[in-house]
Amino acid sequence: QVQLVGSGGGLVQAGGSLRLSCAASGIFKIYNMGWYRQAPGNQRELVARAYLDGGSSNYADSVKGRFTISMDSAKNTVELQMNSLKPEDTAVYYCRVVNYDALTYWGQGTQVTVSS
């Protein structure tokens, strides 16, 4: 049974920090794990993504230098440390896992709200 269990998120003032976590189970041959976000009226967009093989990662330009993604391949977990948060970071954040069979799995989403 596939499960993506997320935690973290919430309400924070601008300049503050939050940490999101996501644990995957029942997914094999993981290729990458990452976080996407969707604000009201906007399309879902990539925030950050980490690759199991080689440990590389990439970030949206809007979060570079503020957010850090980390992945534990032994535990199949991915975390997103978000610092210097801005009101424009407000969105529902989704964990996403892709495996080598090109199957994509989404978490249930967690709300991040940054007040000005």
Sequence and secondary structure as in RCSB ss.txt:
>XXXX:A:sequence
QVQLVGSGGGLVQAGGSLRLSCAASGIFKIYNMGWYRQAPGNQRELVARAYLDGGSSNYADSVKGRFTISMDSAK
NTVELQMNSLKPEDTAVYYCRVVNYDALTYWGQGTQVTVSS
>XXXX:A:secstr
  EEEEE  EEEETT  EEEEEEEES  SEEEEEEEEE TTS  EEEEEEETTT  EEE TTTTTTEEEEEETTT
TEEEEEE S  GGG EEEEEEEEETT  EEE   EEEEEE 
